[in-house]
Amino acid sequence: MAMEPTPNAMTNAWNDSLARYRRHAAEVLTTHQCMDTSCAVCGQQWPCKAACAAEFVLELRDMQ
């Protein structure tokens, strides 16, 4: 019979996932930069969707 994950294991998995998302978000923000009124990478109007999503992920840290 399989054992249920402990609450501590579930918390660690959640924190590990958030850490990966944060690292990726930081990478996105280093590449997606404002150039005049658009994003230098994707060409969308600034702020682009990728930069907005990355900012949201980084704000999750403050919600913990």
PDBQT receptor file of N, H, CA, C and O in Angstrom, charges set to zero:
ATOM      1  N   MET A   1       0.838  -1.175   0.000  1.00  0.00    +0.000 N 
ATOM      2  CA  MET A   1       0.000   0.000   0.000  1.00  0.00    +0.000 C 
ATOM      3  C   MET A   1       0.891   1.249   0.000  1.00  0.00    +0.000 C 
ATOM      4  O   MET A   1       1.851   1.328   0.767  1.00  0.00    +0.000 OA
ATOM      5  N   ALA A   2       0.576   2.208  -0.848  1.00  0.00    +0.000 N 
ATOM      6  H   ALA A   2      -0.203   2.144  -1.471  1.00  0.00    +0.000 HD
ATOM      7  CA  ALA A   2       1.362   3.441  -0.950  1.00  0.00    +0.000 C 
ATOM      8  C   ALA A   2       1.040   4.355   0.220  1.00  0.00    +0.000 C 
ATOM      9  O   ALA A   2      -0.098   4.452   0.678  1.00  0.00    +0.000 OA
ATOM     10  N   MET A   3       2.078   5.013   0.679  1.00  0.00    +0.000 N 
ATOM     11  H   MET A   3       3.003   4.935   0.307  1.00  0.00    +0.000 HD
ATOM     12  CA  MET A   3       1.898   5.953   1.791  1.00  0.00    +0.000 C 
ATOM     13  C   MET A   3       1.501   7.313   1.255  1.00  0.00    +0.000 C 
ATOM     14  O   MET A   3       1.956   7.735   0.192  1.00  0.00    +0.000 OA
ATOM     15  N   GLU A   4       0.656   7.986   1.994  1.00  0.00    +0.000 N 
ATOM     16  H   GLU A   4       0.286   7.643   2.857  1.00  0.00    +0.000 HD
ATOM     17  CA  GLU A   4       0.258   9.349   1.645  1.00  0.00    +0.000 C 
ATOM     18  C   GLU A   4       1.432  10.286   1.918  1.00  0.00    +0.000 C 
ATOM     19  O   GLU A   4       2.158  10.093   2.893  1.00  0.00    +0.000 OA
ATOM     20  N   PRO A   5       1.628  11.306   1.064  1.00  0.00    +0.000 N 
ATOM     21  CA  PRO A   5       2.685  12.269   1.346  1.00  0.00    +0.000 C 
ATOM     22  C   PRO A   5       2.376  13.043   2.627  1.00  0.00    +0.000 C 
ATOM     23  O   PRO A   5       1.222  13.358   2.917  1.00  0.00    +0.000 OA
ATOM     24  N   THR A   6       3.405  13.334   3.366  1.00  0.00    +0.000 N 
ATOM     25  H   THR A   6       4.343  13.077   3.130  1.00  0.00    +0.000 HD
ATOM     26  CA  THR A   6       3.224  14.092   4.600  1.00  0.00    +0.000 C 
ATOM     27  C   THR A   6       3.006  15.562   4.250  1.00  0.00    +0.000 C 
ATOM     28  O   THR A   6       3.415  16.020   3.183  1.00  0.00    +0.000 OA
ATOM     29  N   PRO A   7       2.359  16.297   5.152  1.00  0.00    +0.000 N 
ATOM     30  CA  PRO A   7       2.180  17.743   4.888  1.00  0.00    +0.000 C 
ATOM     31  C   PRO A   7       3.516  18.446   4.666  1.00  0.00    +0.000 C 
ATOM     32  O   PRO A   7       3.603  19.366   3.854  1.00  0.00    +0.000 OA
ATOM     33  N   ASN A   8       4.550  18.022   5.379  1.00  0.00    +0.000 N 
ATOM     34  H   ASN A   8       4.479  17.274   6.040  1.00  0.00    +0.000 HD
ATOM     35  CA  ASN A   8       5.864  18.642   5.225  1.00  0.00    +0.000 C 
ATOM     36  C   ASN A   8       6.426  18.368   3.830  1.00  0.00    +0.000 C 
ATOM     37  O   ASN A   8       7.027  19.252   3.220  1.00  0.00    +0.000 OA
ATOM     38  N   ALA A   9       6.233  17.144   3.323  1.00  0.00    +0.000 N 
ATOM     39  H   ALA A   9       5.745  16.426   3.818  1.00  0.00    +0.000 HD
ATOM     40  CA  ALA A   9       6.707  16.810   1.979  1.00  0.00    +0.000 C 
ATOM     41  C   ALA A   9       5.951  17.621   0.930  1.00  0.00    +0.000 C 
ATOM     42  O   ALA A   9       6.536  18.070  -0.055  1.00  0.00    +0.000 OA
ATOM     43  N   MET A  10       4.659  17.804   1.145  1.00  0.00    +0.000 N 
ATOM     44  H   MET A  10       4.184  17.439   1.945  1.00  0.00    +0.000 HD
ATOM     45  CA  MET A  10       3.862  18.595   0.201  1.00  0.00    +0.000 C 
ATOM     46  C   MET A  10       4.304  20.049   0.211  1.00  0.00    +0.000 C 
ATOM     47  O   MET A  10       4.365  20.685  -0.841  1.00  0.00    +0.000 OA
ATOM     48  N   THR A  11       4.614  20.584   1.390  1.00  0.00    +0.000 N 
ATOM     49  H   THR A  11       4.564  20.067   2.245  1.00  0.00    +0.000 HD
ATOM     50  CA  THR A  11       5.094  21.963   1.499  1.00  0.00    +0.000 C 
ATOM     51  C   THR A  11       6.435  22.111   0.797  1.00  0.00    +0.000 C 
ATOM     52  O   THR A  11       6.670  23.092   0.092  1.00  0.00    +0.000 OA
ATOM     53  N   ASN A  12       7.318  21.128   0.994  1.00  0.00    +0.000 N 
ATOM     54  H   ASN A  12       7.127  20.331   1.567  1.00  0.00    +0.000 HD
ATOM     55  CA  ASN A  12       8.624  21.187   0.332  1.00  0.00    +0.000 C 
ATOM     56  C   ASN A  12       8.474  21.132  -1.182  1.00  0.00    +0.000 C 
ATOM     57  O   ASN A  12       9.180  21.843  -1.897  1.00  0.00    +0.000 OA
ATOM     58  N   ALA A  13       7.569  20.302  -1.678  1.00  0.00    +0.000 N 
ATOM     59  H   ALA A  13       6.995  19.725  -1.097  1.00  0.00    +0.000 HD
ATOM     60  CA  ALA A  13       7.343  20.218  -3.120  1.00  0.00    +0.000 C 
ATOM     61  C   ALA A  13       6.817  21.550  -3.657  1.00  0.00    +0.000 C 
ATOM     62  O   ALA A  13       7.242  22.007  -4.718  1.00  0.00    +0.000 OA
ATOM     63  N   TRP A  14       5.904  22.162  -2.932  1.00  0.00    +0.000 N 
ATOM     64  H   TRP A  14       5.559  21.791  -2.070  1.00  0.00    +0.000 HD
ATOM     65  CA  TRP A  14       5.359  23.470  -3.330  1.00  0.00    +0.000 C 
ATOM     66  C   TRP A  14       6.469  24.523  -3.349  1.00  0.00    +0.000 C 
ATOM     67  O   TRP A  14       6.576  25.294  -4.303  1.00  0.00    +0.000 OA
ATOM     68  N   ASN A  15       7.288  24.556  -2.310  1.00  0.00    +0.000 N 
ATOM     69  H   ASN A  15       7.201  23.930  -1.535  1.00  0.00    +0.000 HD
ATOM     70  CA  ASN A  15       8.378  25.530  -2.249  1.00  0.00    +0.000 C 
ATOM     71  C   ASN A  15       9.397  25.296  -3.358  1.00  0.00    +0.000 C 
ATOM     72  O   ASN A  15       9.927  26.251  -3.924  1.00  0.00    +0.000 OA
ATOM     73  N   ASP A  16       9.674  24.029  -3.674  1.00  0.00    +0.000 N 
ATOM     74  H   ASP A  16       9.243  23.252  -3.214  1.00  0.00    +0.000 HD
ATOM     75  CA  ASP A  16      10.595  23.724  -4.771  1.00  0.00    +0.000 C 
ATOM     76  C   ASP A  16      10.026  24.194  -6.106  1.00  0.00    +0.000 C 
ATOM     77  O   ASP A  16      10.752  24.736  -6.939  1.00  0.00    +0.000 OA
ATOM     78  N   SER A  17       8.736  23.987  -6.306  1.00  0.00    +0.000 N 
ATOM     79  H   SER A  17       8.146  23.547  -5.629  1.00  0.00    +0.000 HD
ATOM     80  CA  SER A  17       8.089  24.444  -7.541  1.00  0.00    +0.000 C 
ATOM     81  C   SER A  17       8.130  25.963  -7.648  1.00  0.00    +0.000 C 
ATOM     82  O   SER A  17       8.436  26.505  -8.709  1.00  0.00    +0.000 OA
ATOM     83  N   LEU A  18       7.822  26.645  -6.556  1.00  0.00    +0.000 N 
ATOM     84  H   LEU A  18       7.573  26.204  -5.694  1.00  0.00    +0.000 HD
ATOM     85  CA  LEU A  18       7.883  28.109  -6.565  1.00  0.00    +0.000 C 
ATOM     86  C   LEU A  18       9.290  28.605  -6.849  1.00  0.00    +0.000 C 
ATOM     87  O   LEU A  18       9.466  29.586  -7.571  1.00  0.00    +0.000 OA
ATOM     88  N   ALA A  19      10.287  27.944  -6.295  1.00  0.00    +0.000 N 
ATOM     89  H   ALA A  19      10.144  27.147  -5.708  1.00  0.00    +0.000 HD
ATOM     90  CA  ALA A  19      11.677  28.348  -6.532  1.00  0.00    +0.000 C 
ATOM     91  C   ALA A  19      12.017  28.211  -8.013  1.00  0.00    +0.000 C 
ATOM     92  O   ALA A  19      12.684  29.083  -8.570  1.00  0.00    +0.000 OA
ATOM     93  N   ARG A  20      11.570  27.130  -8.661  1.00  0.00    +0.000 N 
ATOM     94  H   ARG A  20      11.029  26.422  -8.208  1.00  0.00    +0.000 HD
ATOM     95  CA  ARG A  20      11.810  26.958 -10.097  1.00  0.00    +0.000 C 
ATOM     96  C   ARG A  20      11.100  28.051 -10.897  1.00  0.00    +0.000 C 
ATOM     97  O   ARG A  20      11.682  28.628 -11.816  1.00  0.00    +0.000 OA
ATOM     98  N   TYR A  21       9.844  28.334 -10.548  1.00  0.00    +0.000 N 
ATOM     99  H   TYR A  21       9.372  27.866  -9.801  1.00  0.00    +0.000 HD
ATOM    100  CA  TYR A  21       9.099  29.394 -11.237  1.00  0.00    +0.000 C 
ATOM    101  C   TYR A  21       9.792  30.746 -11.070  1.00  0.00    +0.000 C 
ATOM    102  O   TYR A  21       9.876  31.531 -12.014  1.00  0.00    +0.000 OA
ATOM    103  N   ARG A  22      10.279  31.003  -9.879  1.00  0.00    +0.000 N 
ATOM    104  H   ARG A  22      10.210  30.365  -9.112  1.00  0.00    +0.000 HD
ATOM    105  CA  ARG A  22      10.962  32.286  -9.635  1.00  0.00    +0.000 C 
ATOM    106  C   ARG A  22      12.238  32.401 -10.453  1.00  0.00    +0.000 C 
ATOM    107  O   ARG A  22      12.525  33.456 -11.019  1.00  0.00    +0.000 OA
ATOM    108  N   ARG A  23      13.012  31.307 -10.516  1.00  0.00    +0.000 N 
ATOM    109  H   ARG A  23      12.779  30.451 -10.056  1.00  0.00    +0.000 HD
ATOM    110  CA  ARG A  23      14.244  31.349 -11.315  1.00  0.00    +0.000 C 
ATOM    111  C   ARG A  23      13.916  31.620 -12.779  1.00  0.00    +0.000 C 
ATOM    112  O   ARG A  23      14.574  32.431 -13.432  1.00  0.00    +0.000 OA
ATOM    113  N   HIS A  24      12.904  30.943 -13.285  1.00  0.00    +0.000 N 
ATOM    114  H   HIS A  24      12.370  30.285 -12.755  1.00  0.00    +0.000 HD
ATOM    115  CA  HIS A  24      12.513  31.157 -14.679  1.00  0.00    +0.000 C 
ATOM    116  C   HIS A  24      12.006  32.582 -14.884  1.00  0.00    +0.000 C 
ATOM    117  O   HIS A  24      12.328  33.215 -15.890  1.00  0.00    +0.000 OA
ATOM    118  N   ALA A  25      11.225  33.086 -13.952  1.00  0.00    +0.000 N 
ATOM    119  H   ALA A  25      10.963  32.573 -13.135  1.00  0.00    +0.000 HD
ATOM    120  CA  ALA A  25      10.703  34.451 -14.051  1.00  0.00    +0.000 C 
ATOM    121  C   ALA A  25      11.844  35.461 -14.079  1.00  0.00    +0.000 C 
ATOM    122  O   ALA A  25      11.812  36.417 -14.854  1.00  0.00    +0.000 OA
ATOM    123  N   ALA A  26      12.843  35.251 -13.242  1.00  0.00    +0.000 N 
ATOM    124  H   ALA A  26      12.869  34.474 -12.613  1.00  0.00    +0.000 HD
ATOM    125  CA  ALA A  26      13.989  36.166 -13.236  1.00  0.00    +0.000 C 
ATOM    126  C   ALA A  26      14.712  36.126 -14.578  1.00  0.00    +0.000 C 
ATOM    127  O   ALA A  26      15.156  37.161 -15.075  1.00  0.00    +0.000 OA
ATOM    128  N   GLU A  27      14.833  34.931 -15.167  1.00  0.00    +0.000 N 
ATOM    129  H   GLU A  27      14.473  34.091 -14.763  1.00  0.00    +0.000 HD
ATOM    130  CA  GLU A  27      15.462  34.816 -16.484  1.00  0.00    +0.000 C 
ATOM    131  C   GLU A  27      14.647  35.558 -17.543  1.00  0.00    +0.000 C 
ATOM    132  O   GLU A  27      15.208  36.235 -18.405  1.00  0.00    +0.000 OA
ATOM    133  N   VAL A  28      13.338  35.428 -17.475  1.00  0.00    +0.000 N 
ATOM    134  H   VAL A  28      12.882  34.879 -16.775  1.00  0.00    +0.000 HD
ATOM    135  CA  VAL A  28      12.473  36.123 -18.438  1.00  0.00    +0.000 C 
ATOM    136  C   VAL A  28      12.667  37.631 -18.323  1.00  0.00    +0.000 C 
ATOM    137  O   VAL A  28      12.766  38.329 -19.332  1.00  0.00    +0.000 OA
ATOM    138  N   LEU A  29      12.720  38.131 -17.089  1.00  0.00    +0.000 N 
ATOM    139  H   LEU A  29      12.640  37.564 -16.269  1.00  0.00    +0.000 HD
ATOM    140  CA  LEU A  29      12.860  39.578 -16.907  1.00  0.00    +0.000 C 
ATOM    141  C   LEU A  29      14.231  40.099 -17.320  1.00  0.00    +0.000 C 
ATOM    142  O   LEU A  29      14.375  41.289 -17.602  1.00  0.00    +0.000 OA
ATOM    143  N   THR A  30      15.234  39.237 -17.362  1.00  0.00    +0.000 N 
ATOM    144  H   THR A  30      15.117  38.271 -17.133  1.00  0.00    +0.000 HD
ATOM    145  CA  THR A  30      16.542  39.703 -17.839  1.00  0.00    +0.000 C 
ATOM    146  C   THR A  30      16.595  39.767 -19.356  1.00  0.00    +0.000 C 
ATOM    147  O   THR A  30      17.443  40.462 -19.917  1.00  0.00    +0.000 OA
ATOM    148  N   THR A  31      15.698  39.050 -20.027  1.00  0.00    +0.000 N 
ATOM    149  H   THR A  31      15.010  38.485 -19.571  1.00  0.00    +0.000 HD
ATOM    150  CA  THR A  31      15.714  39.074 -21.490  1.00  0.00    +0.000 C 
ATOM    151  C   THR A  31      14.617  39.959 -22.070  1.00  0.00    +0.000 C 
ATOM    152  O   THR A  31      14.861  40.683 -23.036  1.00  0.00    +0.000 OA
ATOM    153  N   HIS A  32      13.440  39.917 -21.512  1.00  0.00    +0.000 N 
ATOM    154  H   HIS A  32      13.242  39.329 -20.728  1.00  0.00    +0.000 HD
ATOM    155  CA  HIS A  32      12.326  40.743 -22.018  1.00  0.00    +0.000 C 
ATOM    156  C   HIS A  32      12.459  42.136 -21.412  1.00  0.00    +0.000 C 
ATOM    157  O   HIS A  32      12.075  42.370 -20.266  1.00  0.00    +0.000 OA
ATOM    158  N   GLN A  33      12.999  43.037 -22.186  1.00  0.00    +0.000 N 
ATOM    159  H   GLN A  33      13.311  42.847 -23.117  1.00  0.00    +0.000 HD
ATOM    160  CA  GLN A  33      13.265  44.400 -21.728  1.00  0.00    +0.000 C 
ATOM    161  C   GLN A  33      12.552  45.403 -22.631  1.00  0.00    +0.000 C 
ATOM    162  O   GLN A  33      12.271  45.129 -23.797  1.00  0.00    +0.000 OA
ATOM    163  N   CYS A  34      12.270  46.558 -22.066  1.00  0.00    +0.000 N 
ATOM    164  H   CYS A  34      12.498  46.781 -21.118  1.00  0.00    +0.000 HD
ATOM    165  CA  CYS A  34      11.608  47.624 -22.810  1.00  0.00    +0.000 C 
ATOM    166  C   CYS A  34      12.600  48.288 -23.769  1.00  0.00    +0.000 C 
ATOM    167  O   CYS A  34      13.705  48.676 -23.390  1.00  0.00    +0.000 OA
ATOM    168  N   MET A  35      12.163  48.402 -25.018  1.00  0.00    +0.000 N 
ATOM    169  H   MET A  35      11.266  48.086 -25.326  1.00  0.00    +0.000 HD
ATOM    170  CA  MET A  35      12.946  49.108 -26.029  1.00  0.00    +0.000 C 
ATOM    171  C   MET A  35      11.985  50.074 -26.697  1.00  0.00    +0.000 C 
ATOM    172  O   MET A  35      11.165  49.673 -27.522  1.00  0.00    +0.000 OA
ATOM    173  N   ASP A  36      12.085  51.339 -26.344  1.00  0.00    +0.000 N 
ATOM    174  H   ASP A  36      12.752  51.666 -25.673  1.00  0.00    +0.000 HD
ATOM    175  CA  ASP A  36      11.124  52.364 -26.745  1.00  0.00    +0.000 C 
ATOM    176  C   ASP A  36       9.768  52.021 -26.120  1.00  0.00    +0.000 C 
ATOM    177  O   ASP A  36       9.608  52.158 -24.907  1.00  0.00    +0.000 OA
ATOM    178  N   THR A  37       8.802  51.587 -26.904  1.00  0.00    +0.000 N 
ATOM    179  H   THR A  37       8.932  51.476 -27.890  1.00  0.00    +0.000 HD
ATOM    180  CA  THR A  37       7.483  51.256 -26.349  1.00  0.00    +0.000 C 
ATOM    181  C   THR A  37       7.138  49.786 -26.511  1.00  0.00    +0.000 C 
ATOM    182  O   THR A  37       6.001  49.386 -26.261  1.00  0.00    +0.000 OA
ATOM    183  N   SER A  38       8.108  48.972 -26.929  1.00  0.00    +0.000 N 
ATOM    184  H   SER A  38       9.032  49.297 -27.132  1.00  0.00    +0.000 HD
ATOM    185  CA  SER A  38       7.842  47.549 -27.122  1.00  0.00    +0.000 C 
ATOM    186  C   SER A  38       8.932  46.698 -26.489  1.00  0.00    +0.000 C 
ATOM    187  O   SER A  38       9.974  47.208 -26.078  1.00  0.00    +0.000 OA
ATOM    188  N   CYS A  39       8.683  45.410 -26.417  1.00  0.00    +0.000 N 
ATOM    189  H   CYS A  39       7.837  44.995 -26.752  1.00  0.00    +0.000 HD
ATOM    190  CA  CYS A  39       9.628  44.465 -25.848  1.00  0.00    +0.000 C 
ATOM    191  C   CYS A  39      10.715  44.153 -26.868  1.00  0.00    +0.000 C 
ATOM    192  O   CYS A  39      10.424  43.905 -28.039  1.00  0.00    +0.000 OA
ATOM    193  N   ALA A  40      11.950  44.165 -26.428  1.00  0.00    +0.000 N 
ATOM    194  H   ALA A  40      12.186  44.367 -25.477  1.00  0.00    +0.000 HD
ATOM    195  CA  ALA A  40      13.075  43.901 -27.312  1.00  0.00    +0.000 C 
ATOM    196  C   ALA A  40      13.098  42.460 -27.808  1.00  0.00    +0.000 C 
ATOM    197  O   ALA A  40      13.700  42.185 -28.846  1.00  0.00    +0.000 OA
ATOM    198  N   VAL A  41      12.459  41.530 -27.096  1.00  0.00    +0.000 N 
ATOM    199  H   VAL A  41      11.970  41.753 -26.252  1.00  0.00    +0.000 HD
ATOM    200  CA  VAL A  41      12.498  40.117 -27.470  1.00  0.00    +0.000 C 
ATOM    201  C   VAL A  41      11.302  39.720 -28.323  1.00  0.00    +0.000 C 
ATOM    202  O   VAL A  41      11.468  39.175 -29.414  1.00  0.00    +0.000 OA
ATOM    203  N   CYS A  42      10.098  39.992 -27.829  1.00  0.00    +0.000 N 
ATOM    204  H   CYS A  42       9.964  40.434 -26.943  1.00  0.00    +0.000 HD
ATOM    205  CA  CYS A  42       8.900  39.481 -28.516  1.00  0.00    +0.000 C 
ATOM    206  C   CYS A  42       8.187  40.540 -29.352  1.00  0.00    +0.000 C 
ATOM    207  O   CYS A  42       7.308  40.201 -30.144  1.00  0.00    +0.000 OA
ATOM    208  N   GLY A  43       8.542  41.804 -29.195  1.00  0.00    +0.000 N 
ATOM    209  H   GLY A  43       9.256  42.079 -28.551  1.00  0.00    +0.000 HD
ATOM    210  CA  GLY A  43       7.953  42.859 -29.997  1.00  0.00    +0.000 C 
ATOM    211  C   GLY A  43       6.583  43.335 -29.555  1.00  0.00    +0.000 C 
ATOM    212  O   GLY A  43       6.020  44.244 -30.165  1.00  0.00    +0.000 OA
ATOM    213  N   GLN A  44       6.030  42.732 -28.497  1.00  0.00    +0.000 N 
ATOM    214  H   GLN A  44       6.488  41.994 -28.002  1.00  0.00    +0.000 HD
ATOM    215  CA  GLN A  44       4.734  43.180 -27.993  1.00  0.00    +0.000 C 
ATOM    216  C   GLN A  44       4.875  44.556 -27.355  1.00  0.00    +0.000 C 
ATOM    217  O   GLN A  44       5.969  44.979 -26.979  1.00  0.00    +0.000 OA
ATOM    218  N   GLN A  45       3.741  45.245 -27.244  1.00  0.00    +0.000 N 
ATOM    219  H   GLN A  45       2.852  44.902 -27.550  1.00  0.00    +0.000 HD
ATOM    220  CA  GLN A  45       3.741  46.528 -26.549  1.00  0.00    +0.000 C 
ATOM    221  C   GLN A  45       4.203  46.295 -25.116  1.00  0.00    +0.000 C 
ATOM    222  O   GLN A  45       3.803  45.324 -24.473  1.00  0.00    +0.000 OA
ATOM    223  N   TRP A  46       5.059  47.205 -24.621  1.00  0.00    +0.000 N 
ATOM    224  H   TRP A  46       5.384  47.993 -25.144  1.00  0.00    +0.000 HD
ATOM    225  CA  TRP A  46       5.590  47.077 -23.272  1.00  0.00    +0.000 C 
ATOM    226  C   TRP A  46       4.585  47.546 -22.244  1.00  0.00    +0.000 C 
ATOM    227  O   TRP A  46       3.961  48.584 -22.462  1.00  0.00    +0.000 OA
ATOM    228  N   PRO A  47       4.389  46.856 -21.149  1.00  0.00    +0.000 N 
ATOM    229  CA  PRO A  47       5.039  45.605 -20.760  1.00  0.00    +0.000 C 
ATOM    230  C   PRO A  47       4.399  44.411 -21.462  1.00  0.00    +0.000 C 
ATOM    231  O   PRO A  47       3.175  44.314 -21.548  1.00  0.00    +0.000 OA
ATOM    232  N   CYS A  48       5.225  43.517 -21.956  1.00  0.00    +0.000 N 
ATOM    233  H   CYS A  48       6.219  43.596 -21.886  1.00  0.00    +0.000 HD
ATOM    234  CA  CYS A  48       4.732  42.355 -22.693  1.00  0.00    +0.000 C 
ATOM    235  C   CYS A  48       4.126  41.330 -21.731  1.00  0.00    +0.000 C 
ATOM    236  O   CYS A  48       4.299  41.418 -20.515  1.00  0.00    +0.000 OA
ATOM    237  N   LYS A  49       3.417  40.362 -22.303  1.00  0.00    +0.000 N 
ATOM    238  H   LYS A  49       3.277  40.290 -23.290  1.00  0.00    +0.000 HD
ATOM    239  CA  LYS A  49       2.759  39.336 -21.483  1.00  0.00    +0.000 C 
ATOM    240  C   LYS A  49       3.767  38.533 -20.674  1.00  0.00    +0.000 C 
ATOM    241  O   LYS A  49       3.508  38.193 -19.520  1.00  0.00    +0.000 OA
ATOM    242  N   ALA A  50       4.912  38.230 -21.272  1.00  0.00    +0.000 N 
ATOM    243  H   ALA A  50       5.122  38.507 -22.209  1.00  0.00    +0.000 HD
ATOM    244  CA  ALA A  50       5.932  37.443 -20.564  1.00  0.00    +0.000 C 
ATOM    245  C   ALA A  50       6.460  38.207 -19.351  1.00  0.00    +0.000 C 
ATOM    246  O   ALA A  50       6.622  37.620 -18.281  1.00  0.00    +0.000 OA
ATOM    247  N   ALA A  51       6.727  39.484 -19.498  1.00  0.00    +0.000 N 
ATOM    248  H   ALA A  51       6.595  39.960 -20.367  1.00  0.00    +0.000 HD
ATOM    249  CA  ALA A  51       7.231  40.289 -18.380  1.00  0.00    +0.000 C 
ATOM    250  C   ALA A  51       6.171  40.428 -17.288  1.00  0.00    +0.000 C 
ATOM    251  O   ALA A  51       6.488  40.363 -16.100  1.00  0.00    +0.000 OA
ATOM    252  N   CYS A  52       4.924  40.618 -17.684  1.00  0.00    +0.000 N 
ATOM    253  H   CYS A  52       4.666  40.671 -18.649  1.00  0.00    +0.000 HD
ATOM    254  CA  CYS A  52       3.842  40.724 -16.697  1.00  0.00    +0.000 C 
ATOM    255  C   CYS A  52       3.686  39.422 -15.917  1.00  0.00    +0.000 C 
ATOM    256  O   CYS A  52       3.528  39.437 -14.696  1.00  0.00    +0.000 OA
ATOM    257  N   ALA A  53       3.730  38.307 -16.620  1.00  0.00    +0.000 N 
ATOM    258  H   ALA A  53       3.859  38.294 -17.612  1.00  0.00    +0.000 HD
ATOM    259  CA  ALA A  53       3.606  37.006 -15.947  1.00  0.00    +0.000 C 
ATOM    260  C   ALA A  53       4.784  36.774 -15.005  1.00  0.00    +0.000 C 
ATOM    261  O   ALA A  53       4.608  36.263 -13.899  1.00  0.00    +0.000 OA
ATOM    262  N   ALA A  54       5.973  37.145 -15.440  1.00  0.00    +0.000 N 
ATOM    263  H   ALA A  54       6.117  37.560 -16.339  1.00  0.00    +0.000 HD
ATOM    264  CA  ALA A  54       7.156  36.972 -14.600  1.00  0.00    +0.000 C 
ATOM    265  C   ALA A  54       7.060  37.828 -13.339  1.00  0.00    +0.000 C 
ATOM    266  O   ALA A  54       7.406  37.370 -12.250  1.00  0.00    +0.000 OA
ATOM    267  N   GLU A  55       6.599  39.047 -13.481  1.00  0.00    +0.000 N 
ATOM    268  H   GLU A  55       6.317  39.419 -14.366  1.00  0.00    +0.000 HD
ATOM    269  CA  GLU A  55       6.425  39.915 -12.308  1.00  0.00    +0.000 C 
ATOM    270  C   GLU A  55       5.432  39.303 -11.328  1.00  0.00    +0.000 C 
ATOM    271  O   GLU A  55       5.647  39.347 -10.116  1.00  0.00    +0.000 OA
ATOM    272  N   PHE A  56       4.339  38.730 -11.848  1.00  0.00    +0.000 N 
ATOM    273  H   PHE A  56       4.165  38.695 -12.832  1.00  0.00    +0.000 HD
ATOM    274  CA  PHE A  56       3.352  38.096 -10.993  1.00  0.00    +0.000 C 
ATOM    275  C   PHE A  56       3.961  36.947 -10.197  1.00  0.00    +0.000 C 
ATOM    276  O   PHE A  56       3.729  36.820  -8.995  1.00  0.00    +0.000 OA
ATOM    277  N   VAL A  57       4.741  36.113 -10.878  1.00  0.00    +0.000 N 
ATOM    278  H   VAL A  57       4.929  36.216 -11.855  1.00  0.00    +0.000 HD
ATOM    279  CA  VAL A  57       5.377  34.975 -10.205  1.00  0.00    +0.000 C 
ATOM    280  C   VAL A  57       6.302  35.473  -9.100  1.00  0.00    +0.000 C 
ATOM    281  O   VAL A  57       6.321  34.915  -8.003  1.00  0.00    +0.000 OA
ATOM    282  N   LEU A  58       7.059  36.508  -9.384  1.00  0.00    +0.000 N 
ATOM    283  H   LEU A  58       7.044  36.962 -10.275  1.00  0.00    +0.000 HD
ATOM    284  CA  LEU A  58       7.977  37.032  -8.355  1.00  0.00    +0.000 C 
ATOM    285  C   LEU A  58       7.229  37.636  -7.181  1.00  0.00    +0.000 C 
ATOM    286  O   LEU A  58       7.749  37.652  -6.065  1.00  0.00    +0.000 OA
ATOM    287  N   GLU A  59       6.022  38.132  -7.406  1.00  0.00    +0.000 N 
ATOM    288  H   GLU A  59       5.600  38.119  -8.312  1.00  0.00    +0.000 HD
ATOM    289  CA  GLU A  59       5.225  38.677  -6.312  1.00  0.00    +0.000 C 
ATOM    290  C   GLU A  59       4.676  37.574  -5.409  1.00  0.00    +0.000 C 
ATOM    291  O   GLU A  59       4.313  37.848  -4.265  1.00  0.00    +0.000 OA
ATOM    292  N   LEU A  60       4.608  36.343  -5.893  1.00  0.00    +0.000 N 
ATOM    293  H   LEU A  60       4.903  36.120  -6.822  1.00  0.00    +0.000 HD
ATOM    294  CA  LEU A  60       4.141  35.230  -5.064  1.00  0.00    +0.000 C 
ATOM    295  C   LEU A  60       5.017  35.046  -3.833  1.00  0.00    +0.000 C 
ATOM    296  O   LEU A  60       4.544  34.595  -2.790  1.00  0.00    +0.000 OA
ATOM    297  N   ARG A  61       6.282  35.392  -3.952  1.00  0.00    +0.000 N 
ATOM    298  H   ARG A  61       6.667  35.759  -4.799  1.00  0.00    +0.000 HD
ATOM    299  CA  ARG A  61       7.217  35.277  -2.832  1.00  0.00    +0.000 C 
ATOM    300  C   ARG A  61       6.718  36.116  -1.658  1.00  0.00    +0.000 C 
ATOM    301  O   ARG A  61       6.838  35.706  -0.504  1.00  0.00    +0.000 OA
ATOM    302  N   ASP A  62       6.164  37.274  -1.947  1.00  0.00    +0.000 N 
ATOM    303  H   ASP A  62       6.066  37.607  -2.885  1.00  0.00    +0.000 HD
ATOM    304  CA  ASP A  62       5.708  38.185  -0.900  1.00  0.00    +0.000 C 
ATOM    305  C   ASP A  62       4.416  37.706  -0.254  1.00  0.00    +0.000 C 
ATOM    306  O   ASP A  62       4.047  38.195   0.814  1.00  0.00    +0.000 OA
ATOM    307  N   MET A  63       3.715  36.751  -0.884  1.00  0.00    +0.000 N 
ATOM    308  H   MET A  63       4.015  36.354  -1.752  1.00  0.00    +0.000 HD
ATOM    309  CA  MET A  63       2.444  36.267  -0.362  1.00  0.00    +0.000 C 
ATOM    310  C   MET A  63       2.613  35.096   0.603  1.00  0.00    +0.000 C 
ATOM    311  O   MET A  63       1.654  34.701   1.266  1.00  0.00    +0.000 OA
ATOM    312  N   GLN A  64       3.804  34.546   0.688  1.00  0.00    +0.000 N 
ATOM    313  H   GLN A  64       4.582  34.867   0.149  1.00  0.00    +0.000 HD
ATOM    314  CA  GLN A  64       4.002  33.378   1.536  1.00  0.00    +0.000 C 
ATOM    315  C   GLN A  64       3.950  33.727   2.987  1.00  0.00    +0.000 C 
ATOM    316  O   GLN A  64       4.100  32.850   3.838  1.00  0.00    +0.000 OA
TER     317      GLN A  64
